[in-house]
Amino acid sequence: MGGKTKEQLLEELSKVQKMLGERTETQGHMIRKFQTLMANDGLFSQIIDFFPYPIAIFTPQYTVVMVNKAFAEDTKTRVMYPEKGAIRILQHKIDDIQLAAAVRGVFAGNTFFLEDLKKPFSMFSGITQQNAAEPDRFNRVVIFPVPADDAKITHGVIVFMP
């Protein structure tokens, strides 16, 4: 066992489980708050706009309906509320299989936390990787669904994190 006792291995496993539990709890809390904000349109857009990490909200047709200021600044795009079809998620531009599956799977009601991503902004139409000041700065994402009152998933949200 490389010099480690069963007790040491169990202790390390316990620490990892605790850390994963805390991450899951934080992620769930963020999703619940975001769903509440979606229900309050005016407040929703103002708060999302001031969130410090880039956020993109998209439809089941992969059309981006809103980005926040951080997204616009980090990708050098000027649009805060893209006109329909102005920015889209292009599945064929997603090199990471897990990221592609998450973008599709969010509309089945699944939530995803992905790490170690390379060039995650390259999946958007109209945004070239050269636009990003620090292309690998945001290498983690949380992708989660936002259901309507009837529980149908109407939007997916991508939050980019360093």
DSSP file with accessible surface (Angstrom, degrees, kcal/mol):
  #  RESIDUE AA STRUCTURE BP1 BP2  ACC     N-H-->O    O-->H-N    N-H-->O    O-->H-N    TCO  KAPPA ALPHA  PHI   PSI    X-CA   Y-CA   Z-CA
    1    1 A M    >         0   0  153      0, 0.0     3,-1.0     0, 0.0     0, 0.0   0.000 360.0 360.0 360.0  11.8    0.0    0.0    0.0
    2    2 A G  T 3   -     0   0   82      1,-0.2     3,-0.1     0, 0.0     0, 0.0   0.786 360.0 -56.7  72.3  25.4    3.0    2.3   -0.3
    3    3 A G  T 3  S+     0   0   78      1,-0.3     2,-0.4     0, 0.0    -1,-0.2   0.409 105.3 122.3  91.3  -5.6    3.4    2.8    3.4
    4    4 A K    <   -     0   0   86     -3,-1.0    -1,-0.3     4,-0.0     2,-0.1  -0.756  54.3-135.7 -94.8 140.3   -0.1    4.1    4.2
    5    5 A T     >  -     0   0   66     -2,-0.4     4,-2.3     1,-0.1     5,-0.2  -0.402  25.9-107.8 -85.2 166.2   -2.3    2.3    6.7
    6    6 A K  H  > S+     0   0  143      1,-0.2     4,-2.7     2,-0.2     5,-0.2   0.884 121.0  55.3 -60.2 -37.7   -5.9    1.5    6.2
    7    7 A E  H  > S+     0   0  135      2,-0.2     4,-2.3     1,-0.2    -1,-0.2   0.906 107.4  48.5 -63.3 -41.3   -6.8    4.2    8.7
    8    8 A Q  H  > S+     0   0   91      2,-0.2     4,-2.4     1,-0.2    -1,-0.2   0.920 112.5  48.6 -65.4 -42.1   -4.8    6.8    6.8
    9    9 A L  H  X S+     0   0   68     -4,-2.3     4,-2.5     1,-0.2    -2,-0.2   0.913 111.8  49.1 -64.6 -41.3   -6.5    5.9    3.6
   10   10 A L  H  X S+     0   0  114     -4,-2.7     4,-2.4     2,-0.2    -1,-0.2   0.892 110.4  51.4 -64.7 -37.9   -9.9    6.0    5.2
   11   11 A E  H  X S+     0   0  114     -4,-2.3     4,-2.0     2,-0.2    -2,-0.2   0.928 111.1  47.1 -64.5 -43.9   -9.1    9.4    6.7
   12   12 A E  H  X S+     0   0   84     -4,-2.4     4,-2.2     2,-0.2    -2,-0.2   0.915 112.0  50.6 -63.8 -43.0   -8.1   10.7    3.3
   13   13 A L  H  X S+     0   0   97     -4,-2.5     4,-2.6     1,-0.2    -2,-0.2   0.914 108.5  52.9 -61.3 -40.1  -11.2    9.3    1.7
   14   14 A S  H  X S+     0   0   69     -4,-2.4     4,-2.3     1,-0.2    -1,-0.2   0.909 108.5  49.8 -62.2 -41.5  -13.3   10.9    4.4
   15   15 A K  H  X S+     0   0  129     -4,-2.0     4,-2.4     2,-0.2    -1,-0.2   0.911 111.1  48.9 -64.2 -42.4  -11.8   14.3    3.6
   16   16 A V  H  X S+     0   0   72     -4,-2.2     4,-2.7     2,-0.2     5,-0.2   0.924 111.0  50.4 -64.1 -43.3  -12.4   13.9   -0.1
   17   17 A Q  H  X S+     0   0  124     -4,-2.6     4,-2.4     1,-0.2    -2,-0.2   0.910 110.6  49.5 -61.0 -41.3  -16.0   12.9    0.5
   18   18 A K  H  X S+     0   0  141     -4,-2.3     4,-2.3     2,-0.2    -1,-0.2   0.932 111.0  49.3 -63.8 -44.1  -16.5   16.0    2.8
   19   19 A M  H  X S+     0   0   76     -4,-2.4     4,-2.3     1,-0.2    -2,-0.2   0.931 112.2  47.8 -62.3 -43.6  -15.0   18.3    0.1
   20   20 A L  H  X S+     0   0   86     -4,-2.7     4,-2.5     1,-0.2    -1,-0.2   0.902 110.5  52.4 -64.8 -39.0  -17.3   16.8   -2.6
   21   21 A G  H  X S+     0   0   38     -4,-2.4     4,-2.4    -5,-0.2    -1,-0.2   0.912 109.3  49.0 -62.2 -41.9  -20.3   17.2   -0.3
   22   22 A E  H  X S+     0   0  102     -4,-2.3     4,-2.5     2,-0.2    -2,-0.2   0.908 111.6  49.3 -65.0 -41.8  -19.5   20.8    0.3
   23   23 A R  H  X S+     0   0   86     -4,-2.3     4,-2.7     2,-0.2    -2,-0.2   0.924 111.6  48.7 -62.6 -44.1  -19.1   21.5   -3.4
   24   24 A T  H  X S+     0   0   92     -4,-2.5     4,-2.6     2,-0.2    -2,-0.2   0.915 111.8  49.5 -63.4 -41.3  -22.4   19.8   -4.2
   25   25 A E  H  X S+     0   0  140     -4,-2.4     4,-2.3     2,-0.2    -2,-0.2   0.935 112.8  46.7 -63.6 -45.0  -24.1   21.8   -1.5
   26   26 A T  H  X S+     0   0   92     -4,-2.5     4,-2.4     2,-0.2    -2,-0.2   0.924 112.6  50.0 -62.6 -44.3  -22.7   25.1   -2.8
   27   27 A Q  H  X S+     0   0   33     -4,-2.7     4,-2.3     1,-0.2    -2,-0.2   0.926 111.1  48.8 -61.8 -44.5  -23.6   24.2   -6.4
   28   28 A G  H  X S+     0   0   18     -4,-2.6     4,-2.4     1,-0.2    -1,-0.2   0.897 110.2  51.6 -62.7 -39.8  -27.2   23.3   -5.4
   29   29 A H  H  X S+     0   0   99     -4,-2.3     4,-2.3     2,-0.2    -1,-0.2   0.922 109.4  50.2 -62.5 -44.5  -27.5   26.5   -3.4
   30   30 A M  H  X S+     0   0   48     -4,-2.4     4,-2.3     1,-0.2    -2,-0.2   0.919 110.8  49.6 -60.9 -42.4  -26.3   28.5   -6.5
   31   31 A I  H  X S+     0   0   18     -4,-2.3     4,-2.5     2,-0.2    -2,-0.2   0.930 110.0  49.7 -65.1 -44.7  -28.8   26.8   -8.7
   32   32 A R  H  X S+     0   0  139     -4,-2.4     4,-2.0     1,-0.2    -1,-0.2   0.921 112.1  48.1 -62.0 -42.1  -31.8   27.4   -6.4
   33   33 A K  H  X S+     0   0  121     -4,-2.3     4,-2.3     1,-0.2    -1,-0.2   0.911 111.1  51.0 -64.0 -40.9  -30.9   31.1   -6.1
   34   34 A F  H  X S+     0   0   12     -4,-2.3     4,-2.4     1,-0.2    -2,-0.2   0.911 107.7  52.3 -65.1 -40.6  -30.6   31.4   -9.8
   35   35 A Q  H  X S+     0   0   69     -4,-2.5     4,-1.3     1,-0.2    -1,-0.2   0.902 108.9  50.9 -62.8 -38.4  -34.0   29.8  -10.4
   36   36 A T  H  X S+     0   0   84     -4,-2.0     4,-0.8     1,-0.2     3,-0.3   0.923 110.0  49.7 -63.1 -42.5  -35.5   32.3   -8.0
   37   37 A L  H >< S+     0   0   27     -4,-2.3     3,-0.8     1,-0.2     7,-0.5   0.882 104.6  57.7 -64.9 -37.5  -33.9   35.1   -9.9
   38   38 A M  H 3< S+     0   0   28     -4,-2.4     3,-0.3     1,-0.3    -1,-0.2   0.855 102.3  56.0 -61.3 -33.0  -35.2   33.8  -13.2
   39   39 A A  H 3< S+     0   0   75     -4,-1.3     2,-0.7    -3,-0.3    -1,-0.3   0.759 104.9  54.9 -70.4 -23.5  -38.7   34.0  -11.7
   40   40 A N  S <X S-     0   0   81     -3,-0.8     4,-3.2    -4,-0.8    -1,-0.2  -0.711  76.3-172.6-111.1  79.6  -38.1   37.7  -11.0
   41   41 A D  H  > S+     0   0  117     -2,-0.7     4,-2.2    -3,-0.3     5,-0.2   0.815  76.4  44.0 -45.9 -53.5  -37.1   39.0  -14.5
   42   42 A G  H  > S+     0   0   46      1,-0.2     4,-1.6     2,-0.2    -1,-0.2   0.960 119.8  40.7 -63.0 -50.0  -36.1   42.6  -13.7
   43   43 A L  H  > S+     0   0   85      1,-0.2     4,-2.5     2,-0.2     5,-0.3   0.910 111.9  60.2 -63.0 -40.2  -34.1   41.8  -10.6
   44   44 A F  H  X S+     0   0   18     -4,-3.2     4,-2.6    -7,-0.5     5,-0.3   0.940 105.5  44.7 -53.8 -53.8  -32.7   38.7  -12.3
   45   45 A S  H  X S+     0   0   27     -4,-2.2     4,-1.8     1,-0.2    -1,-0.2   0.883 113.3  51.0 -66.6 -34.3  -31.0   40.6  -15.2
   46   46 A Q  H  X S+     0   0  123     -4,-1.6     4,-1.1    -5,-0.2    -1,-0.2   0.938 114.3  42.1 -67.8 -45.2  -29.6   43.2  -12.9
   47   47 A I  H >X S+     0   0   73     -4,-2.5     3,-0.6     1,-0.2     4,-0.6   0.930 114.2  50.6 -69.3 -44.1  -28.0   40.8  -10.5
   48   48 A I  H >< S+     0   0    5     -4,-2.6     3,-1.2    -5,-0.3    -1,-0.2   0.899 105.4  58.8 -60.2 -38.7  -26.7   38.4  -13.2
   49   49 A D  H 3< S+     0   0   20     -4,-1.8    20,-0.8    -5,-0.3    21,-0.4   0.845 108.8  43.9 -60.9 -32.1  -25.2   41.4  -14.9
   50   50 A F  H << S+     0   0  145     -4,-1.1    -1,-0.3    -3,-0.6    -2,-0.2   0.437  81.5 121.1 -96.4   2.1  -23.1   42.2  -11.9
   51   51 A F    <<  -     0   0   63     -3,-1.2    19,-0.4    -4,-0.6     4,-0.1  -0.436  66.2-132.7 -63.3 136.5  -22.0   38.6  -11.1
   52   52 A P  S    S+     0   0   92      0, 0.0    -1,-0.1     0, 0.0    -4,-0.0   0.654  83.0  66.7 -74.1 -13.3  -18.2   38.5  -11.2
   53   53 A Y  S    S-     0   0   83      1,-0.1    18,-0.3   108,-0.0    17,-0.2  -0.809  96.5 -93.9-107.3 150.5  -17.9   35.4  -13.4
   54   54 A P        -     0   0    0      0, 0.0   106,-2.7     0, 0.0     2,-0.4  -0.334  44.3-172.4 -61.8 136.2  -19.0   35.1  -17.1
   55   55 A I  E     -A  159   0A   4    104,-0.2    13,-1.5    -4,-0.1     2,-0.4  -0.997  10.9-173.2-132.5 137.3  -22.5   33.7  -17.5
   56   56 A A  E     -AB 158  67A   0    102,-2.0   102,-2.6    -2,-0.4     2,-0.5  -0.999   7.9-159.7-128.9 132.8  -24.3   32.7  -20.7
   57   57 A I  E     +AB 157  66A   4      9,-2.7     8,-2.7    -2,-0.4     9,-1.4  -0.952  19.7 178.3-113.0 129.8  -28.0   31.7  -20.7
   58   58 A F  E     -AB 156  64A   0     98,-2.8    98,-2.9    -2,-0.5     6,-0.2  -0.893  22.6-125.1-136.1 161.2  -29.2   29.7  -23.7
   59   59 A T    >   -     0   0   17      4,-2.0     3,-2.4    -2,-0.3    96,-0.2  -0.428  41.5 -94.9 -96.0 173.2  -32.3   28.0  -25.1
   60   60 A P  T 3  S+     0   0   52      0, 0.0    95,-0.1     0, 0.0    47,-0.1   0.705 127.4  60.3 -62.3 -17.1  -32.8   24.3  -26.2
   61   61 A Q  T 3  S-     0   0  113      2,-0.1     3,-0.1    27,-0.0    28,-0.1   0.307 119.7-114.1 -89.2   6.8  -32.0   25.6  -29.7
   62   62 A Y    <   +     0   0   50     -3,-2.4    27,-2.7     1,-0.3     2,-0.5   0.720  67.7 146.4  66.1  25.6  -28.5   26.6  -28.4
   63   63 A T  B     -E   88   0B   9     25,-0.2    -4,-2.0    23,-0.0     2,-0.5  -0.802  49.9-129.2 -89.9 129.0  -29.3   30.3  -29.0
   64   64 A V  E     +B   58   0A   0     23,-2.6    23,-0.4    -2,-0.5    -6,-0.3  -0.682  28.1 177.7 -79.9 122.6  -27.7   32.6  -26.4
   65   65 A V  E     +     0   0A  54     -8,-2.7     2,-0.3    -2,-0.5    -7,-0.2   0.624  64.2  10.5-101.2 -17.7  -30.4   34.9  -25.0
   66   66 A M  E     -B   57   0A  10     -9,-1.4    -9,-2.7    15,-0.2     2,-0.3  -0.962  52.4-176.9-160.7 142.7  -28.3   36.7  -22.4
   67   67 A V  E     -B   56   0A   2     13,-2.0   -11,-0.2    -2,-0.3     2,-0.1  -0.949  26.3-126.7-130.4 155.4  -24.7   37.2  -21.3
   68   68 A N     >  -     0   0    0    -13,-1.5     4,-2.3    -2,-0.3     5,-0.2  -0.407  32.9 -95.2 -95.7 177.3  -23.6   39.2  -18.4
   69   69 A K  H  > S+     0   0   82    -20,-0.8     4,-2.8     1,-0.2     5,-0.2   0.883 123.4  55.4 -58.9 -41.2  -21.0   42.0  -18.2
   70   70 A A  H  > S+     0   0   10    -19,-0.4     4,-2.7   -21,-0.4    -1,-0.2   0.910 108.5  48.4 -61.7 -39.9  -18.2   39.6  -17.2
   71   71 A F  H  > S+     0   0    0    -18,-0.3     4,-2.0     2,-0.2     6,-0.3   0.950 112.6  48.3 -63.2 -48.3  -18.9   37.5  -20.2
   72   72 A A  H  X>S+     0   0    8     -4,-2.3     5,-1.5     1,-0.2     4,-0.7   0.906 115.1  45.0 -60.1 -41.8  -18.9   40.5  -22.6
   73   73 A E  H  <5S+     0   0  133     -4,-2.8     3,-0.4     1,-0.2    -1,-0.2   0.924 114.0  47.2 -69.8 -43.8  -15.6   41.8  -21.1
   74   74 A D  H  <5S+     0   0   31     -4,-2.7    59,-0.7     1,-0.2    60,-0.2   0.776 121.0  37.1 -72.2 -25.7  -13.8   38.5  -21.1
   75   75 A T  H  <5S-     0   0    0     -4,-2.0    -1,-0.2    -5,-0.2    53,-0.2   0.430 106.3-123.8-102.3  -1.5  -14.8   37.6  -24.6
   76   76 A K  T  <5 +     0   0  106     -4,-0.7     2,-0.3    -3,-0.4    -3,-0.2   0.780  62.2 143.8  62.5  29.6  -14.5   41.2  -25.9
   77   77 A T      < -     0   0   16     -5,-1.5    -1,-0.2    -6,-0.3    -2,-0.1  -0.751  43.0-154.3 -95.4 148.9  -18.1   41.1  -27.1
   78   78 A R        +     0   0  227     -2,-0.3     2,-0.4    -3,-0.1    -1,-0.1   0.550  62.7  98.3 -98.4 -11.1  -20.2   44.2  -26.9
   79   79 A V        +     0   0   62      1,-0.2    -2,-0.1    -7,-0.1   -13,-0.0  -0.680  37.6 174.3 -88.8 129.2  -23.6   42.7  -26.7
   80   80 A M  S    S+     0   0   44     -2,-0.4   -13,-2.0     1,-0.3    -1,-0.2   0.783  86.3  28.6 -94.2 -38.5  -25.3   42.2  -23.3
   81   81 A Y  S    S-     0   0  125    -15,-0.2    -1,-0.3     3,-0.0   -15,-0.2  -0.804  90.4-148.3-122.8  86.4  -28.6   41.0  -24.7
   82   82 A P        -     0   0   11      0, 0.0     3,-0.1     0, 0.0     2,-0.1  -0.235  18.7-113.4 -59.0 140.3  -27.8   39.3  -28.0
   83   83 A E    >   -     0   0  160      1,-0.2     3,-3.2     2,-0.1     4,-0.4  -0.421  56.1 -71.3 -68.4 153.1  -30.5   39.5  -30.6
   84   84 A K  T 3  S+     0   0  187      1,-0.3    -1,-0.2     2,-0.1   -19,-0.1  -0.175 123.4   7.4 -51.9 123.4  -32.0   36.1  -31.4
   85   85 A G  T 3  S+     0   0   39      2,-0.3    -1,-0.3   -21,-0.2     3,-0.1   0.392  94.8 114.5  87.9  -4.7  -29.4   34.1  -33.3
   86   86 A A  S <  S+     0   0   53     -3,-3.2     2,-0.4     1,-0.2    -2,-0.1   0.916  86.4  20.9 -66.9 -42.3  -26.6   36.6  -32.8
   87   87 A I  S    S+     0   0    9     -4,-0.4   -23,-2.6   -23,-0.4    -2,-0.3  -0.997  77.2 174.5-127.7 131.0  -24.6   34.2  -30.6
   88   88 A R  B     -E   63   0B  87     -2,-0.4    37,-3.1   -25,-0.2     2,-0.6  -0.925  35.6-115.0-130.7 157.0  -25.1   30.5  -30.6
   89   89 A I  B     -F  124   0C   4    -27,-2.7     2,-0.8    -2,-0.3    35,-0.2  -0.836  31.2-152.0 -88.7 123.6  -23.4   27.5  -29.1
   90   90 A L    >   -     0   0   41     33,-3.4     3,-1.7    -2,-0.6     4,-0.3  -0.878   6.9-160.6-103.4 109.1  -22.0   25.5  -31.9
   91   91 A Q  G >  S+     0   0   51     -2,-0.8     3,-1.7     1,-0.3    -1,-0.2   0.855  89.8  59.5 -56.4 -37.4  -21.8   21.8  -31.0
   92   92 A H  G 3  S+     0   0  151      1,-0.3    -1,-0.3    -3,-0.1    31,-0.0   0.672 100.2  57.5 -70.7 -12.6  -19.2   21.1  -33.7
   93   93 A K  G <  S+     0   0   69     -3,-1.7     2,-0.8    30,-0.2    -1,-0.3   0.424  81.7  98.9 -95.3   1.6  -16.8   23.6  -32.1
   94   94 A I    <   +     0   0   19     -3,-1.7     6,-0.1    -4,-0.3    -5,-0.0  -0.798  45.3 178.2 -93.7 109.5  -16.8   21.8  -28.7
   95   95 A D        +     0   0  141     -2,-0.8     2,-0.6    23,-0.2    -1,-0.2   0.807  60.4  82.2 -77.9 -31.4  -13.6   19.7  -28.5
   96   96 A D     >  -     0   0   48     22,-0.2     4,-2.4     1,-0.2     5,-0.2  -0.662  67.0-155.8 -81.5 118.2  -14.3   18.4  -25.0
   97   97 A I  H  > S+     0   0  142     -2,-0.6     4,-2.5     1,-0.2     5,-0.2   0.880  93.6  52.6 -62.2 -39.3  -16.7   15.5  -25.1
   98   98 A Q  H  > S+     0   0  122      2,-0.2     4,-2.2     1,-0.2    -1,-0.2   0.903 109.6  48.8 -65.2 -39.9  -17.9   16.0  -21.5
   99   99 A L  H  > S+     0   0    8      2,-0.2     4,-2.4     1,-0.2    -2,-0.2   0.929 111.3  49.5 -65.7 -44.0  -18.6   19.7  -22.2
  100  100 A A  H  X S+     0   0   12     -4,-2.4     4,-1.8     1,-0.2    -2,-0.2   0.927 112.3  48.1 -60.9 -43.2  -20.6   18.8  -25.4
  101  101 A A  H  X S+     0   0   40     -4,-2.5     4,-3.3     1,-0.2    -1,-0.2   0.884 110.9  51.6 -65.6 -37.5  -22.6   16.2  -23.4
  102  102 A A  H  X S+     0   0    0     -4,-2.2     4,-1.6     2,-0.2    -2,-0.2   0.915 106.7  52.4 -66.5 -42.0  -23.3   18.7  -20.6
  103  103 A V  H  < S+     0   0    0     -4,-2.4     4,-0.3     1,-0.2    -1,-0.2   0.897 118.5  37.8 -62.8 -37.6  -24.6   21.3  -23.0
  104  104 A R  H >< S+     0   0  127     -4,-1.8     3,-1.1    -5,-0.2    -2,-0.2   0.909 115.4  53.4 -76.2 -43.0  -27.0   18.7  -24.5
  105  105 A G  H ><>S+     0   0   16     -4,-3.3     3,-1.7     1,-0.2     5,-1.5   0.653  87.4  78.8 -72.1 -15.9  -27.8   17.0  -21.2
  106  106 A V  G ><5S+     0   0    0     -4,-1.6     3,-1.6     1,-0.3    -1,-0.2   0.855  88.5  58.4 -62.9 -29.5  -28.8   20.2  -19.3
  107  107 A F  G < 5S+     0   0   42     -3,-1.1    46,-0.3    -4,-0.3    -1,-0.3   0.537  95.8  62.7 -82.4  -1.6  -32.2   20.0  -21.1
  108  108 A A  G < 5S-     0   0   77     -3,-1.7    -1,-0.3    -4,-0.1    -2,-0.2   0.308 128.3 -98.9 -94.3   3.9  -32.8   16.6  -19.6
  109  109 A G  T < 5S+     0   0   36     -3,-1.6     2,-0.2     1,-0.3    -3,-0.2   0.551  78.5 140.0  93.8   9.7  -32.7   18.3  -16.2
  110  110 A N      < -     0   0   82     -5,-1.5     2,-0.4    -8,-0.1    -1,-0.3  -0.588  40.8-147.3 -90.2 150.5  -29.1   17.4  -15.4
  111  111 A T        -     0   0   56     -2,-0.2     2,-0.4    33,-0.2    33,-0.2  -0.908  15.9-164.1-113.5 141.8  -26.5   19.6  -13.7
  112  112 A F  E     -C  143   0A  50     31,-2.9    31,-2.6    -2,-0.4     2,-0.5  -0.973  16.9-168.1-131.5 141.6  -22.8   19.4  -14.5
  113  113 A F  E     -C  142   0A  59     -2,-0.4     2,-0.4    29,-0.2    29,-0.2  -0.987  21.2-177.8-124.6 114.7  -19.6   20.6  -12.9
  114  114 A L  E     -C  141   0A  16     27,-2.5    27,-2.2    -2,-0.5     2,-0.3  -0.930   4.9-170.7-119.5 142.9  -16.6   20.3  -15.3
  115  115 A E        +     0   0   78     -2,-0.4    25,-0.2    25,-0.2    -2,-0.0  -0.783  59.3  35.0-124.5 168.4  -13.0   21.1  -14.6
  116  116 A D  S    S+     0   0  116     -2,-0.3     2,-0.2     1,-0.2    24,-0.2   0.846  73.1 169.2  58.4  40.1   -9.8   21.3  -16.6
  117  117 A L        -     0   0    2     22,-2.9     2,-0.5    -3,-0.2    -1,-0.2  -0.568  26.0-144.9 -81.9 147.4  -11.5   22.7  -19.7
  118  118 A K  S    S-     0   0  147     -2,-0.2   -23,-0.2     1,-0.2   -22,-0.2  -0.953  74.2 -16.1-113.1 125.4   -9.4   24.1  -22.6
  119  119 A K  S >  S+     0   0  110     -2,-0.5     3,-1.5    16,-0.3     4,-0.2   0.896  70.2 172.9  52.1  54.3  -10.8   27.1  -24.5
  120  120 A P  G >  S+     0   0    2      0, 0.0     3,-1.1     0, 0.0    -1,-0.1   0.806  72.0  61.5 -65.6 -24.4  -14.4   26.8  -23.3
  121  121 A F  G >  S+     0   0    6     14,-0.3     3,-1.6     1,-0.2     6,-0.1   0.661  82.8  81.4 -75.2 -13.3  -15.4   30.1  -25.0
  122  122 A S  G <  S+     0   0   23     -3,-1.5    -1,-0.2     1,-0.3     5,-0.1   0.667  75.7  73.8 -67.5 -12.7  -14.6   28.7  -28.4
  123  123 A M  G <  S+     0   0    1     -3,-1.1   -33,-3.4    -4,-0.2     2,-0.4   0.644  80.8  88.5 -75.4 -11.1  -18.0   27.0  -28.5
  124  124 A F  B X  S-F   89   0C   0     -3,-1.6     3,-1.2   -35,-0.2   -35,-0.2  -0.697  81.1-121.0 -92.9 137.6  -19.8   30.2  -29.2
  125  125 A S  T 3  S+     0   0   25    -37,-3.1     3,-0.1    -2,-0.4   -37,-0.1  -0.421  97.0  22.4 -69.1 146.1  -20.3   31.6  -32.6
  126  126 A G  T 3  S+     0   0   70      1,-0.1     2,-0.6   -39,-0.1    -1,-0.2   0.487 100.7 100.8  78.5   0.8  -18.8   35.0  -33.2
  127  127 A I    <   -     0   0    2     -3,-1.2     2,-0.3    -6,-0.1    -3,-0.2  -0.949  55.2-163.6-121.8 111.4  -16.3   34.7  -30.4
  128  128 A T    >>  -     0   0   65     -2,-0.6     3,-1.7   -53,-0.2     4,-0.6  -0.647  29.4-121.1 -91.5 152.2  -12.8   33.8  -31.5
  129  129 A Q  G >4 S+     0   0   32      1,-0.3     3,-1.0    -2,-0.3    -1,-0.1   0.818 112.2  65.7 -61.8 -27.3  -10.3   32.5  -29.0
  130  130 A Q  G 34 S+     0   0  161      1,-0.2    -1,-0.3     5,-0.0    -3,-0.0   0.768  91.2  65.3 -66.7 -22.2   -8.1   35.4  -29.9
  131  131 A N  G <4 S+     0   0   55     -3,-1.7     2,-0.3   -56,-0.1    -1,-0.2   0.812  82.7  89.3 -68.0 -30.1  -10.7   37.7  -28.3
  132  132 A A    <<  -     0   0   11     -3,-1.0   -57,-0.2    -4,-0.6   -58,-0.1  -0.546  67.9-152.0 -76.0 129.3  -10.2   36.2  -24.9
  133  133 A A  S    S+     0   0   65    -59,-0.7    -1,-0.2    -2,-0.3   -58,-0.1   0.908  95.1  19.7 -65.4 -43.1   -7.5   38.1  -22.9
  134  134 A E  S >  S-     0   0  121    -60,-0.2     3,-2.0     1,-0.1     4,-0.5  -0.817  76.0-170.1-127.4  89.8   -6.6   35.0  -20.9
  135  135 A P  T 3  S+     0   0   50      0, 0.0   -16,-0.3     0, 0.0   -14,-0.3   0.777  85.5  38.2 -59.4 -28.5   -7.9   32.0  -22.9
  136  136 A D  T 3  S+     0   0   88      1,-0.2     3,-0.2   -17,-0.1   -19,-0.1   0.284  86.3 100.0-105.5  11.8   -7.3   29.4  -20.1
  137  137 A R  S <  S+     0   0   98     -3,-2.0     2,-1.0     1,-0.2    -1,-0.2   0.918  83.0  48.7 -63.1 -43.7   -8.3   31.6  -17.2
  138  138 A F        +     0   0    3     -4,-0.5    -1,-0.2    -3,-0.2   -17,-0.1  -0.783  64.3 149.6-101.0  93.7  -11.8   30.1  -16.9
  139  139 A N        +     0   0   49     -2,-1.0   -22,-2.9    22,-0.4     2,-0.3   0.293  54.8  64.5-110.3   9.6  -11.2   26.3  -17.0
  140  140 A R  E     - D   0 161A  65     21,-1.9    21,-3.5   -25,-0.2     2,-0.3  -0.977  59.3-176.9-130.3 146.7  -14.2   25.2  -14.9
  141  141 A V  E     -CD 114 160A   0    -27,-2.2   -27,-2.5    -2,-0.3     2,-0.5  -0.983  20.4-152.3-139.8 151.7  -17.9   25.5  -15.6
  142  142 A V  E     -CD 113 159A   4     17,-1.9    17,-2.7    -2,-0.3     2,-0.5  -0.997  18.2-171.2-116.0 127.1  -21.2   24.8  -13.9
  143  143 A I  E     +CD 112 158A   0    -31,-2.6   -31,-2.9    -2,-0.5    15,-0.2  -0.989  14.7 164.9-120.1 123.1  -24.0   24.1  -16.4
  144  144 A F  E     - D   0 157A   0     13,-2.0    13,-2.3    -2,-0.5     2,-0.2  -0.968  32.2-114.0-141.9 155.0  -27.5   23.8  -14.9
  145  145 A P  E     - D   0 156A  10      0, 0.0    11,-0.2     0, 0.0  -110,-0.1  -0.525  14.1-153.5 -85.6 153.6  -31.1   23.8  -16.1
  146  146 A V  E     - D   0 155A   3      9,-2.4     8,-2.0    -2,-0.2     9,-1.4  -0.953  18.2-157.3-125.1 109.2  -33.7   26.4  -15.3
  147  147 A P  E     - D   0 153A  49      0, 0.0     6,-0.3     0, 0.0     2,-0.1  -0.520  10.4-128.3 -86.0 155.3  -37.2   25.0  -15.4
  148  148 A A    >   -     0   0   38      4,-2.8     3,-2.1    -2,-0.2  -109,-0.0  -0.237  46.3 -82.7 -82.9-177.8  -40.4   27.0  -16.0
  149  149 A D  T 3  S+     0   0  174      1,-0.3    -1,-0.0     2,-0.1  -110,-0.0   0.821 132.1  56.3 -59.3 -30.5  -43.4   26.7  -13.6
  150  150 A D  T 3  S-     0   0  118      2,-0.1    -1,-0.3     1,-0.1     3,-0.1   0.270 118.8-111.6 -87.0  12.0  -44.5   23.5  -15.4
  151  151 A A  S <  S+     0   0   75     -3,-2.1     2,-0.3     1,-0.3    -2,-0.1   0.424  73.2 138.9  73.6   1.6  -41.1   21.9  -14.7
  152  152 A K        -     0   0  142      1,-0.1    -4,-2.8    -5,-0.1     2,-0.6  -0.593  61.5-115.9 -74.9 135.0  -40.2   22.0  -18.4
  153  153 A I  E     + D   0 147A  29     -2,-0.3     3,-0.1   -46,-0.3    -1,-0.1  -0.619  42.0 168.2 -75.1 117.8  -36.6   23.1  -18.9
  154  154 A T  E     +     0   0A  46     -8,-2.0     2,-0.3    -2,-0.6    -1,-0.2   0.684  59.3  19.9-103.1 -24.5  -36.7   26.4  -20.8
  155  155 A H  E     - D   0 146A  47     -9,-1.4    -9,-2.4   -96,-0.2     2,-0.3  -0.989  57.3-145.7-145.5 153.8  -33.0   27.5  -20.4
  156  156 A G  E     -AD  58 145A   0    -98,-2.9   -98,-2.8    -2,-0.3     2,-0.4  -0.899  18.2-153.0-114.5 149.7  -29.6   26.3  -19.7
  157  157 A V  E     -AD  57 144A   0    -13,-2.3   -13,-2.0    -2,-0.3     2,-0.5  -0.985   5.8-163.9-126.5 133.7  -27.0   28.4  -17.8
  158  158 A I  E     -AD  56 143A   0   -102,-2.6  -102,-2.0    -2,-0.4     2,-0.5  -0.983   4.0-170.1-116.3 123.2  -23.3   28.2  -18.1
  159  159 A V  E     -AD  55 142A   2    -17,-2.7   -17,-1.9    -2,-0.5     2,-0.4  -0.966  12.6-150.3-112.1 119.3  -21.2   29.8  -15.3
  160  160 A F  E     - D   0 141A   0   -106,-2.7   -19,-0.2    -2,-0.5   -21,-0.1  -0.775  18.1-175.6 -91.0 133.2  -17.5   30.0  -16.1
  161  161 A M  E       D   0 140A  19    -21,-3.5   -21,-1.9    -2,-0.4   -22,-0.4  -0.951 360.0 360.0-132.2 148.3  -15.2   29.9  -13.2
  162  162 A P              0   0   56      0, 0.0   -24,-0.2     0, 0.0   -25,-0.1  -0.301 360.0 360.0 -74.3 360.0  -11.4   30.2  -12.7
